[in-house]
Amino acid sequence: MMKLTIESEFNFKFGFGMTEKEQLAALSGIRRGPYIAFNRVSAAQIWRWCSVMGEQQARYQTGSDQFAPLAMMQMWTMRDYYDRYAPGSTSDRPYQVFDDMAAMGYDSNVAVSYDIEFLRHLRVGEWPRHYTTVVNISDPKATSLGVGYFVTERVEYTTDTAEVFAYANITYFQYRAKALEPTTSGLTLSDDTAADISTPVMLDPDSLALDWSCVTAGLSLPEWRLPITHRLVVGGALATQDFIPVHHNVPAARAAGMPDIFMNILTTSGLVCTYINACAGESGFIKNLKFSLMAPNMPGDVMTLQGQIQELTALDGGIEASITFAGKNRMGMHTQGSAVVQVSK
């Protein structure tokens, strides 16, 4: 990539010559990988994830044929504490587009949406890896966080035997953060520290379980009210192997335009899947999951997850349900999306 100069910055701002977006677009369409997990799927990592996400289903507990929760998909091949990939991974930088944007001054990043197709569960002992391709870079956009680009990558998650277990389109916003202005942004620092030092309340899956023999389209799913604490935000970041500072370091979060640390997309995905699993039961399988992130989940708040069954389709030996869901906090909508779930009889 050509070195950023005063002239290229001028050209970007005023539309002359090759713009930064054109330079970044040259990084699109390149399939990079593999990026290999440091460890095979292990019971210890599954336990850590389930402990934070409130996932209690028996298939994710110890056993001779133990499964990993579907939402752990991205976690396995995350970088380590020092931002390194495991030995055997390609030397190609998977996030070169973000590195180059950071060099241009767009040095803050948030994940904004998932569109996932799950093909099957992983089992203990399998060894994940992924391949990634940048498939779209938006025009520059002005948002409440700042000006930047929405970047979408297409990710293939496979085992070491090249069997694909999930596909995902993941969109991020890479931006130049605005100065934090709490009085105008609507974001306020949390003052509810009591929730952070109290014992977390475990999810009661029985309160969410549905009797699928009498479920009908239009049925509203039970609510799950989840206190958002520093403990949950940091615990989720650690359980998902996400060491990005904005999820555990207040100064870094403020530099990104946030008043406090905030929940990462992997934790939101894990919590949503826990909620859907509790409603679907042990025989449920989430085929597709799509959602966007909006108002951040920050300590001192409460997220209320709600859902509704939109459509039911009879299958041999079961039923397929199309579900919409939303998670709201006091700032508004944190997440909104849909899922397709198969439930066996």
NUFI-821762 format. One record per residue: x, y, z of N, C-alpha, C in turn; residue number from 1. Coordinates in steps of 0.02 Angstrom, whole numbers, plus 50000, padded with zeros to 5 digits. Layout:
R   n_c1   n_c2   n_c3  ca_c1  ca_c2  ca_c3   c_c1   c_c2   c_c3  num
R      X      Y      Z      X      Y      Z      X      Y      Z  NUM
...
This chain:
R   n_c1   n_c2   n_c3  ca_c1  ca_c2  ca_c3   c_c1   c_c2   c_c3  num
R  50041  49940  50000  50000  50000  50000  50043  50062  50000    1
R  50024  50113  49961  50063  50174  49957  50063  50210  50024    2
R  50118  50241  50040  50125  50275  50104  50080  50336  50107    3
R  50047  50347  50163  50003  50405  50172  50045  50469  50174    4
R  50027  50517  50133  50062  50581  50130  50012  50637  50138    5
R  50039  50699  50145  49995  50757  50148  49954  50762  50084    6
R  49985  50745  50028  49950  50748  49964  49893  50698  49960    7
R  49907  50635  49983  49854  50585  49981  49797  50602  50028    8
R  49814  50631  50086  49762  50653  50132  49720  50708  50100    9
R  49753  50754  50064  49717  50807  50028  49672  50776  49975   10
R  49699  50727  49937  49660  50695  49884  49599  50659  49913   11
R  49608  50627  49972  49551  50592  50003  49497  50642  50022   12
R  49516  50696  50052  49466  50744  50077  49429  50779  50020   13
R  49464  50791  49964  49435  50831  49912  49420  50792  49848   14
R  49432  50726  49848  49410  50685  49793  49456  50684  49733   15
R  49517  50708  49739  49563  50708  49683  49609  50647  49686   16
R  49622  50616  49628  49668  50560  49627  49640  50499  49660   17
R  49683  50457  49685  49663  50394  49717  49645  50406  49790   18
R  49584  50392  49808  49561  50404  49876  49584  50349  49922   19
R  49579  50363  49986  49595  50311  50036  49550  50250  50027   20
R  49486  50262  50011  49441  50206  50002  49463  50162  49944   21
R  49488  50193  49890  49513  50154  49833  49575  50114  49853   22
R  49617  50144  49894  49676  50107  49918  49655  50048  49961   23
R  49605  50059  50005  49582  50006  50049  49545  49952  50009   24
R  49509  49973  49956  49472  49925  49916  49519  49874  49884   25
R  49582  49894  49873  49631  49848  49844  49644  49788  49890   26
R  49625  49795  49954  49634  49741  50002  49573  49694  50004   27
R  49520  49712  49969  49460  49671  49967  49469  49611  49920   28
R  49430  49559  49934  49429  49502  49889  49487  49454  49896   29
R  49530  49465  49946  49588  49421  49956  49572  49372  50013   30
R  49571  49309  49998  49557  49258  50050  49622  49244  50088   31
R  49620  49256  50153  49680  49249  50194  49668  49193  50245   32
R  49721  49156  50259  49716  49102  50307  49763  49045  50289   33
R  49764  48993  50330  49722  48985  50390  49750  49022  50451   34
R  49704  49040  50496  49722  49065  50562  49700  49011  50611   35
R  49747  48982  50644  49736  48920  50682  49727  48934  50756   36
R  49684  48895  50787  49675  48900  50860  49737  48877  50896   37
R  49753  48909  50953  49810  48887  50993  49798  48818  51023   38
R  49735  48804  51037  49718  48741  51071  49661  48706  51036   39
R  49660  48641  51043  49601  48603  51021  49542  48621  51067   40
R  49482  48608  51043  49422  48619  51083  49429  48580  51148   41
R  49421  48616  51204  49432  48584  51268  49374  48596  51315   42
R  49366  48549  51362  49313  48554  51411  49323  48615  51456   43
R  49387  48633  51469  49401  48690  51513  49376  48756  51481   44
R  49390  48764  51416  49367  48825  51383  49291  48827  51378   45
R  49260  48770  51365  49187  48767  51363  49157  48785  51430   46
R  49187  48759  51483  49162  48774  51551  49167  48849  51565   47
R  49223  48879  51547  49233  48951  51559  49180  48991  51522   48
R  49168  48974  51460  49118  49009  51419  49048  49002  51451   49
R  49029  48939  51465  48962  48926  51491  48951  48961  51558   50
R  49004  48964  51599  48999  48995  51665  48980  49068  51659   51
R  49011  49104  51611  48996  49175  51603  48930  49186  51568   52
R  48915  49146  51517  48855  49156  51476  48792  49129  51508   53
R  48799  49093  51563  48739  49064  51595  48712  49003  51560   54
R  48753  48972  51517  48731  48914  51479  48736  48851  51521   55
R  48679  48816  51531  48677  48759  51576  48655  48694  51543   56
R  48649  48692  51478  48624  48631  51446  48673  48574  51453   57
R  48646  48514  51461  48686  48455  51476  48735  48438  51420   58
R  48717  48452  51358  48762  48434  51302  48827  48473  51302   59
R  48828  48529  51339  48888  48570  51343  48928  48557  51407   60
R  48905  48509  51447  48941  48491  51508  48987  48431  51493   61
R  49020  48406  51544  49067  48351  51534  49031  48289  51508   62
R  49068  48249  51470  49040  48188  51444  49084  48160  51389   63
R  49070  48099  51366  49111  48067  51315  49102  48099  51247   64
R  49047  48135  51237  49033  48167  51172  49012  48239  51184   65
R  49055  48277  51218  49038  48344  51238  49041  48393  51180   66
R  48989  48434  51173  48986  48485  51121  49011  48552  51148   67
R  49032  48595  51101  49047  48665  51117  48988  48707  51095   68
R  48966  48756  51135  48912  48800  51112  48927  48831  51044   69
R  48875  48837  51003  48884  48863  50935  48915  48933  50935   70
R  48896  48975  50983  48918  49044  50984  48993  49051  50999   71
R  49026  48996  51017  49098  48999  51029  49137  49001  50963   72
R  49102  48996  50907  49130  48994  50840  49193  49037  50831   73
R  49188  49102  50845  49243  49148  50831  49298  49145  50884   74
R  49280  49125  50944  49327  49128  51000  49388  49084  50990   75
R  49380  49026  50959  49434  48977  50957  49497  49004  50923   76
R  49489  49044  50872  49547  49067  50833  49564  49140  50847   77
R  49541  49166  50903  49561  49234  50923  49636  49236  50937   78
R  49665  49295  50931  49737  49304  50946  49749  49299  51021   79
R  49812  49288  51040  49828  49283  51111  49837  49352  51141   80
R  49858  49354  51203  49867  49417  51241  49914  49465  51205   81
R  49962  49438  51168  50012  49479  51133  49994  49490  51059   82
R  49930  49477  51042  49905  49487  50973  49939  49441  50923   83
R  49958  49381  50945  49990  49333  50900  49940  49278  50882   84
R  49947  49252  50822  49911  49191  50803  49954  49130  50817   85
R  49922  49073  50820  49956  49011  50838  50006  48990  50785   86
R  50058  48954  50805  50106  48926  50756  50069  48888  50702   87
R  50094  48896  50640  50062  48863  50583  50013  48907  50546   88
R  49993  48963  50577  49948  49010  50544  49986  49047  50488   89
R  49949  49072  50440  49979  49111  50388  50010  49175  50417   90
R  50059  49202  50383  50090  49265  50404  50051  49325  50378   91
R  50002  49314  50335  49960  49370  50310  49923  49401  50368   92
R  49921  49468  50369  49884  49503  50421  49810  49500  50405   93
R  49768  49468  50447  49697  49463  50431  49662  49530  50433   94
R  49688  49576  50474  49656  49641  50482  49699  49697  50454   95
R  49732  49682  50397  49774  49734  50366  49733  49796  50350   96
R  49671  49786  50329  49630  49843  50312  49619  49889  50372   97
R  49612  49859  50432  49603  49899  50493  49669  49932  50514   98
R  49724  49896  50505  49789  49926  50520  49802  49987  50476   99
R  49785  49981  50412  49797  50036  50366  49750  50095  50382  100
R  49688  50079  50401  49643  50133  50421  49668  50168  50483  101
R  49695  50129  50531  49721  50160  50592  49778  50208  50575  102
R  49820  50188  50526  49874  50232  50505  49848  50296  50473  103
R  49788  50293  50446  49757  50351  50415  49720  50395  50466  104
R  49719  50373  50529  49686  50411  50581  49620  50382  50606  105
R  49597  50328  50573  49535  50295  50595  49556  50238  50641  106
R  49570  50253  50703  49604  50206  50747  49560  50174  50800  107
R  49494  50183  50794  49447  50151  50841  49404  50101  50802  108
R  49383  50048  50838  49347  49994  50804  49294  49965  50850  109
R  49234  49955  50821  49182  49917  50856  49150  49869  50807  110
R  49131  49811  50831  49092  49764  50790  49019  49785  50791  111
R  48986  49781  50734  48917  49806  50731  48866  49754  50710  112
R  48887  49699  50677  48836  49650  50659  48867  49581  50645  113
R  48825  49530  50656  48841  49461  50640  48787  49434  50593  114
R  48807  49393  50545  48760  49355  50504  48793  49286  50497  115
R  48768  49237  50536  48803  49174  50545  48760  49116  50521  116
R  48792  49070  50486  48761  49005  50470  48799  48951  50507  117
R  48766  48919  50554  48796  48864  50591  48780  48798  50556  118
R  48831  48757  50544  48821  48693  50510  48819  48635  50560  119
R  48860  48639  50612  48859  48587  50663  48897  48610  50724  120
R  48888  48572  50779  48926  48584  50840  48998  48558  50831  121
R  49044  48591  50865  49111  48564  50873  49111  48517  50934  122
R  49156  48468  50933  49164  48422  50989  49233  48432  51021  123
R  49237  48413  51083  49301  48416  51118  49352  48375  51079  124
R  49411  48405  51069  49465  48371  51034  49475  48395  50963  125
R  49425  48428  50933  49433  48454  50865  49475  48518  50867  126
R  49504  48535  50810  49553  48589  50808  49531  48641  50756  127
R  49501  48697  50777  49472  48745  50730  49526  48790  50698  128
R  49506  48819  50642  49545  48871  50607  49495  48912  50566  129
R  49518  48968  50540  49473  49007  50497  49510  49039  50440  130
R  49471  49057  50388  49494  49095  50331  49450  49157  50325  131
R  49478  49213  50303  49439  49274  50302  49451  49313  50237  132
R  49398  49345  50213  49400  49386  50152  49361  49450  50165  133
R  49392  49508  50154  49355  49571  50157  49311  49575  50095  134
R  49245  49580  50105  49199  49578  50048  49167  49645  50034  135
R  49171  49692  50081  49140  49758  50068  49169  49811  50115  136
R  49182  49870  50086  49201  49929  50125  49155  49986  50103  137
R  49120  50015  50151  49071  50067  50135  49106  50132  50115  138
R  49066  50179  50092  49090  50248  50087  49099  50275  50158  139
R  49138  50328  50168  49145  50357  50235  49076  50377  50263  140
R  49065  50361  50326  49001  50374  50359  49013  50415  50423  141
R  48969  50462  50435  48970  50501  50497  48920  50472  50545  142
R  48941  50454  50605  48897  50426  50656  48908  50463  50721  143
R  48870  50444  50773  48877  50476  50838  48945  50462  50869  144
R  48978  50408  50847  49045  50393  50873  49100  50431  50837  145
R  49088  50447  50774  49138  50481  50734  49130  50462  50661  146
R  49178  50483  50620  49176  50468  50548  49220  50407  50535  147
R  49196  50362  50493  49235  50303  50477  49204  50261  50423  148
R  49226  50199  50419  49205  50152  50368  49175  50090  50399  149
R  49122  50063  50368  49096  49998  50387  49130  49945  50342  150
R  49161  49896  50374  49199  49845  50339  49168  49777  50354  151
R  49152  49739  50302  49123  49673  50311  49172  49620  50287  152
R  49183  49570  50330  49225  49513  50311  49183  49450  50310  153
R  49198  49407  50263  49167  49341  50257  49216  49291  50286  154
R  49194  49253  50337  49238  49208  50373  49214  49136  50366  155
R  49260  49091  50350  49246  49019  50348  49280  48987  50408  156
R  49243  48953  50449  49270  48918  50507  49272  48843  50492  157
R  49331  48813  50496  49338  48743  50479  49376  48706  50535  158
R  49374  48640  50530  49415  48598  50572  49481  48585  50537  159
R  49527  48549  50571  49591  48534  50540  49584  48483  50483  160
R  49525  48453  50476  49512  48408  50420  49475  48444  50364  161
R  49473  48511  50367  49443  48553  50315  49367  48549  50312  162
R  49335  48525  50365  49262  48523  50367  49237  48590  50395  163
R  49194  48623  50356  49168  48688  50377  49114  48677  50430  164
R  49119  48713  50486  49067  48707  50537  49026  48771  50544  165
R  49049  48827  50513  49010  48889  50515  49036  48937  50462  166
R  48991  48979  50438  49008  49036  50396  48982  49099  50431  167
R  49017  49154  50423  48994  49216  50454  49013  49276  50412  168
R  48966  49323  50407  48981  49390  50383  48983  49435  50445  169
R  49040  49465  50459  49048  49507  50518  49065  49577  50495  170
R  49026  49626  50519  49037  49696  50499  49064  49735  50559  171
R  49115  49775  50545  49146  49818  50595  49142  49890  50572  172
R  49145  49936  50620  49150  50007  50605  49219  50030  50628  173
R  49260  50052  50581  49327  50078  50595  49323  50154  50589  174
R  49338  50190  50643  49320  50261  50643  49371  50304  50680  175
R  49366  50369  50667  49404  50419  50703  49356  50446  50757  176
R  49371  50431  50820  49324  50445  50874  49316  50519  50886  177
R  49253  50539  50899  49239  50606  50922  49262  50615  50994  178
R  49274  50676  51014  49286  50690  51084  49223  50672  51124  179
R  49232  50640  51181  49176  50619  51221  49139  50679  51250  180
R  49073  50682  51237  49031  50736  51263  48970  50705  51295  181
R  48975  50684  51358  48921  50648  51391  48854  50686  51391  182
R  48856  50752  51393  48794  50789  51397  48755  50788  51332  183
R  48789  50774  51276  48754  50773  51212  48750  50704  51182  184
R  48794  50659  51205  48795  50592  51174  48740  50547  51201  185
R  48713  50561  51259  48664  50518  51290  48696  50462  51330  186
R  48762  50456  51329  48797  50405  51367  48820  50434  51433  187
R  48812  50399  51486  48833  50423  51552  48873  50369  51587  188
R  48920  50390  51628  48958  50343  51667  48913  50308  51717  189
R  48925  50243  51726  48884  50205  51773  48899  50227  51844  190
R  48846  50228  51886  48855  50244  51957  48828  50188  52001  191
R  48807  50133  51969  48779  50077  52006  48834  50025  52019  192
R  48874  50037  52070  48929  49992  52085  48907  49933  52128  193
R  48849  49938  52158  48826  49885  52202  48817  49820  52164  194
R  48791  49825  52102  48780  49765  52062  48846  49729  52046  195
R  48901  49766  52043  48965  49737  52025  48994  49694  52080  196
R  48976  49707  52143  49006  49669  52197  48959  49617  52226  197
R  48898  49614  52199  48851  49564  52222  48861  49499  52183  198
R  48835  49444  52210  48839  49380  52176  48793  49380  52115  199
R  48819  49363  52055  48777  49362  51995  48718  49314  52004  200
R  48662  49331  51974  48602  49289  51977  48604  49241  51919  201
R  48600  49176  51932  48603  49126  51879  48539  49126  51839  202
R  48545  49112  51775  48487  49104  51732  48446  49043  51755  203
R  48380  49050  51757  48335  48995  51771  48307  48970  51705  204
R  48337  48918  51674  48315  48896  51608  48243  48871  51608  205
R  48219  48846  51665  48150  48821  51668  48100  48878  51657  206
R  48119  48939  51675  48073  48995  51667  48067  49017  51594  207
R  48114  48994  51552  48114  49012  51481  48092  48956  51436  208
R  48093  48894  51461  48079  48835  51419  48008  48838  51391  209
R  48001  48819  51328  47936  48817  51295  47913  48745  51286  210
R  47848  48735  51287  47819  48670  51270  47806  48671  51195  211
R  47851  48640  51156  47847  48646  51083  47790  48607  51053  212
R  47755  48568  51092  47696  48532  51066  47637  48579  51056  213
R  47640  48637  51088  47583  48684  51081  47605  48754  51063  214
R  47666  48762  51038  47691  48827  51017  47657  48848  50953  215
R  47640  48913  50948  47608  48940  50888  47644  49002  50864  216
R  47637  49017  50800  47665  49078  50773  47635  49139  50808  217
R  47677  49188  50823  47654  49248  50858  47665  49244  50933  218
R  47685  49185  50958  47697  49177  51029  47756  49219  51051  219
R  47748  49257  51105  47803  49295  51133  47844  49252  51180  220
R  47909  49257  51176  47953  49218  51220  47959  49253  51287  221
R  47972  49215  51340  47981  49246  51406  48040  49295  51406  222
R  48039  49344  51450  48093  49393  51455  48151  49365  51496  223
R  48210  49390  51480  48269  49378  51521  48300  49445  51538  224
R  48297  49465  51601  48326  49528  51624  48396  49514  51651  225
R  48446  49545  51622  48515  49529  51637  48552  49592  51659  226
R  48572  49597  51723  48611  49655  51745  48679  49657  51709  227
R  48698  49715  51685  48762  49725  51651  48810  49755  51703  228
R  48862  49718  51718  48910  49739  51769  48981  49739  51739  229
R  49027  49772  51774  49097  49766  51754  49119  49693  51753  230
R  49095  49656  51802  49113  49585  51807  49091  49547  51744  231
R  49030  49560  51719  49005  49526  51660  49043  49548  51597  232
R  49054  49613  51590  49088  49639  51530  49159  49611  51526  233
R  49196  49615  51581  49265  49590  51582  49265  49513  51578  234
R  49221  49481  51615  49217  49408  51613  49201  49383  51543  235
R  49156  49417  51508  49140  49398  51440  49198  49407  51393  236
R  49235  49462  51401  49294  49473  51359  49346  49418  51369  237
R  49357  49398  51431  49406  49346  51445  49382  49278  51420  238
R  49318  49263  51431  49291  49198  51409  49293  49192  51333  239
R  49289  49248  51298  49290  49246  51225  49359  49260  51196  240
R  49410  49263  51240  49479  49274  51220  49488  49339  51182  241
R  49452  49390  51204  49454  49456  51171  49492  49503  51217  242
R  49554  49521  51199  49596  49563  51241  49597  49636  51217  243
R  49549  49654  51173  49545  49724  51150  49532  49768  51210  244
R  49572  49821  51221  49569  49860  51284  49501  49892  51299  245
R  49461  49910  51248  49398  49945  51262  49349  49904  51303  246
R  49362  49839  51308  49316  49795  51346  49339  49783  51418  247
R  49396  49813  51437  49418  49805  51507  49456  49865  51534  248
R  49469  49915  51492  49510  49972  51511  49473  50036  51498  249
R  49455  50072  51552  49413  50132  51545  49447  50187  51503  250
R  49511  50203  51513  49542  50254  51471  49539  50237  51397  251
R  49548  50173  51380  49544  50153  51309  49473  50161  51283  252
R  49424  50144  51324  49354  50152  51303  49337  50225  51291  253
R  49362  50269  51336  49349  50340  51327  49383  50368  51265  254
R  49442  50343  51249  49477  50364  51189  49438  50344  51126  255
R  49397  50292  51132  49355  50269  51076  49287  50303  51076  256
R  49277  50352  51120  49215  50390  51122  49162  50362  51168  257
R  49180  50315  51212  49133  50285  51259  49151  50309  51330  258
R  49101  50316  51374  49116  50338  51442  49140  50283  51488  259
R  49132  50220  51468  49152  50163  51510  49166  50104  51465  260
R  49194  50051  51493  49203  49990  51454  49135  49965  51431  261
R  49135  49926  51377  49071  49902  51350  49077  49831  51326  262
R  49021  49797  51322  49018  49726  51305  49039  49714  51233  263
R  49078  49660  51222  49098  49644  51153  49043  49603  51119  264
R  49049  49599  51052  48996  49566  51013  48995  49491  51026  265
R  49052  49462  51044  49052  49390  51058  49012  49374  51121  266
R  49015  49418  51171  48974  49407  51231  48901  49415  51216  267
R  48883  49467  51178  48813  49476  51159  48788  49414  51122  268
R  48829  49389  51075  48810  49329  51037  48800  49269  51084  269
R  48846  49261  51132  48840  49206  51180  48777  49210  51222  270
R  48761  49271  51245  48702  49280  51287  48638  49268  51247  271
R  48636  49293  51185  48577  49282  51142  48568  49207  51130  272
R  48622  49171  51116  48616  49099  51104  48595  49062  51167  273
R  48619  49084  51225  48596  49054  51288  48521  49063  51296  274
R  48497  49122  51280  48425  49138  51285  48384  49093  51237  275
R  48406  49089  51175  48370  49049  51126  48373  48975  51144  276
R  48432  48951  51166  48438  48881  51186  48391  48864  51244  277
R  48385  48910  51292  48341  48897  51349  48269  48891  51326  278
R  48250  48930  51276  48182  48926  51250  48172  48864  51207  279
R  48223  48844  51169  48217  48788  51123  48226  48720  51157  280
R  48265  48718  51211  48277  48655  51245  48337  48618  51218  281
R  48352  48561  51248  48413  48522  51232  48414  48498  51160  282
R  48356  48491  51128  48355  48465  51060  48357  48521  51007  283
R  48362  48583  51029  48363  48638  50982  48431  48648  50950  284
R  48431  48671  50888  48492  48687  50852  48482  48752  50814  285
R  48524  48802  50828  48519  48867  50794  48553  48862  50726  286
R  48514  48864  50673  48542  48859  50605  48571  48925  50582  287
R  48535  48978  50594  48555  49045  50572  48545  49094  50628  288
R  48591  49142  50633  48586  49196  50683  48609  49260  50650  289
R  48565  49311  50652  48582  49377  50625  48564  49429  50677  290
R  48609  49475  50690  48592  49530  50735  48639  49589  50725  291
R  48615  49647  50745  48654  49708  50743  48662  49734  50814  292
R  48716  49772  50825  48727  49805  50889  48714  49880  50881  293
R  48682  49909  50931  48667  49981  50930  48691  50013  50995  294
R  48646  50030  51040  48667  50060  51104  48711  50010  51142  295
R  48769  50031  51166  48815  49983  51199  48788  49959  51266  296
R  48806  49898  51284  48793  49872  51351  48851  49893  51396  297
R  48837  49937  51445  48889  49962  51490  48870  49948  51562  298
R  48919  49944  51606  48905  49929  51677  48856  49978  51708  299
R  48814  49951  51752  48763  49992  51785  48696  49988  51751  300
R  48692  49955  51695  48630  49950  51657  48600  49880  51665  301
R  48542  49870  51636  48509  49805  51633  48486  49795  51561  302
R  48501  49737  51533  48475  49720  51466  48417  49672  51474  303
R  48363  49687  51440  48304  49644  51439  48299  49612  51370  304
R  48307  49546  51368  48300  49509  51305  48228  49484  51298  305
R  48200  49496  51239  48133  49473  51224  48133  49442  51154  306
R  48086  49399  51140  48082  49369  51074  48011  49352  51056  307
R  48002  49335  50992  47936  49314  50968  47945  49265  50910  308
R  47903  49213  50910  47904  49165  50855  47865  49193  50797  309
R  47896  49198  50740  47864  49228  50681  47833  49175  50636  310
R  47865  49118  50630  47842  49067  50582  47863  48999  50606  311
R  47821  48948  50594  47837  48879  50611  47829  48836  50549  312
R  47877  48791  50539  47876  48745  50482  47886  48674  50507  313
R  47839  48629  50488  47845  48560  50510  47901  48525  50471  314
R  47941  48486  50508  47995  48446  50478  47986  48374  50498  315
R  48018  48329  50460  48017  48259  50481  48053  48254  50548  316
R  48016  48235  50599  48046  48226  50665  48055  48289  50704  317
R  48024  48343  50683  48033  48405  50721  47997  48464  50691  318
R  48023  48524  50708  47993  48586  50687  48048  48638  50678  319
R  48038  48684  50631  48085  48739  50621  48049  48804  50638  320
R  48080  48844  50679  48050  48907  50702  48092  48966  50681  321
R  48059  49016  50653  48091  49081  50638  48074  49127  50696  322
R  48126  49154  50728  48118  49193  50788  48150  49262  50779  323
R  48116  49314  50801  48146  49380  50806  48159  49395  50880  324
R  48211  49434  50893  48227  49450  50962  48256  49521  50967  325
R  48254  49548  51026  48281  49615  51039  48305  49618  51111  326
R  48360  49652  51121  48386  49664  51188  48391  49739  51200  327
R  48355  49764  51249  48352  49836  51262  48386  49852  51329  328
R  48418  49910  51332  48442  49937  51395  48415  50008  51403  329
R  48437  50045  51453  48407  50110  51467  48424  50162  51415  330
R  48475  50148  51373  48492  50195  51319  48455  50180  51255  331
R  48421  50123  51253  48384  50105  51192  48395  50033  51173  332
R  48398  50021  51108  48406  49953  51082  48480  49934  51080  333
R  48498  49883  51118  48567  49859  51115  48577  49812  51055  334
R  48531  49765  51047  48537  49718  50992  48468  49700  50966  335
R  48465  49685  50902  48402  49666  50870  48419  49618  50813  336
R  48381  49563  50808  48398  49516  50756  48348  49460  50749  337
R  48371  49406  50716  48327  49349  50703  48368  49285  50706  338
R  48333  49230  50714  48364  49165  50716  48318  49114  50685  339
R  48347  49062  50656  48309  49004  50632  48332  48945  50674  340
R  48284  48912  50707  48301  48859  50755  48263  48796  50736  341
R  48299  48740  50735  48266  48675  50726  48260  48641  50793  342
R  48200  48616  50808  48187  48581  50870  48163  48511  50854  343
R  48199  48461  50879  48180  48391  50866  48128  48369  50916  344
R  48084  48325  50894  48033  48298  50938  48061  48240  50978  345
